Structure formats: structure tokens, C-alpha cells
Amino acid sequence: MRGPMDLFMKRPETAIARNKKEKQRQQNVKEACNKEAVRRVHRYIARWFYQAGIPLNPVRLKSFQEMLWAVGSFGPNLPAPLIML
């Protein structure tokens, strides 16, 4: 007999089959630290968007991804751009 809570539960057979197929493994320390570093950078980016009043959907633009790649490949000593108004 199935009830409404069964909609939120995974069947053990499918979960076991998926785990075998994906060959899940435990992450190592470097991967765990890297995830935390990525989260920290994402928080800085999100805070900047929020303080500047920019909606978050420009993150999906290809030019945003290209900008992040260019800044990351330059390194930590990239000076901020000077905008003359």
C-alpha cells in the first residue's frame, strides 16, 4: 500500500542501481577545501551584485563567464578598471 509520503521517498532498488552506475566515492580534503573556496568567491560576487543593485540574471550571459575566465587567468594583481566620466 502506498501513501502520500511515498512521493518523497526513493525506492531502494533505484537508489542502489544509481549508486553502482555512478560509482560514488568519498571526496578528498582538497576537493572539500576547493568547494569552500568556490562558495566564498560566489558570496563575494553575489554581495557585489546586491550592493550594486544589479539583477542576478546577467550571470547566465556568456560574456560574464568570459569575464570571470579573463580575470582568473590574469591573476590576483589585476588593477580595477578606471572609468573616466
N, C-alpha and C positions, 0 to 999 in steps of 0.2 A: 504494500500500500504506500503510495507516495502522497506527501503533503506539500504545503506551500514552502516550507523550509528547504525542500529538496531542490528548489530552483537555485539556491545559493550554495549548494554543496557540489563538489566534483565527485564523479564516480571514481572509485579507487582503480578500476581497471584502466580507464583512460589516462589517469594521472601516472600510473606506473609505466604504461606504454610510452607516454610522452617523455618521461624522465630517462628511459632507456634510449629513446631516439635522440634526445638532445645531449645525452652523456654529461649531465650536470656535474660540476665539480666545485670544490670549495675554493673561494678566491684567496689569493695570497696577500701578504701585507702590503706590497707595492700597489696592487690593484685597489685595495681598500683606501690607502692614503691618496691615491690619484683621484678616486671618486670624491673624496672630501675636498681636495684642491679644486676640482671642477665645480663642485657645488658652491664653494666660496667665491670663485670668479663669477659664476652665474648670479650670485647675490649682489655683487658689485655692479654688474651690468644692469640688473633689474632695478636696483636702487637709483642708478643714474637715469634710466628711463622714467622712473616715477618722479624724481625730483625735477627733471626737465619737462615733465608733462607730455611725454611722447607716448602714444598708444603702443602696446606691445606687439601688434601685428607686423610692423616692419622687420621683426626678427626673421620672418619667413622669406624675406627677399633674398635673392641670390647675391645682390651687392653687399648685404650685411655679412653674409658668410665670407665673401671675398675680402671685405674689410678686416674681419677677425683674422683671417689667414695672413693677410699682409702685416698686420700689427704683430701677430705672433711670430712670424718669420723674421721681422726686423729685430726683435729682442726687447729687453727691458729699458733701453736708453732712448727710445723714440720720443722726441720732443712733441709737445702738443702743438697742433697747427695754429698759426697766428692768422686771425681773420681781421682784415682791415675794413672797417665800415665807414 
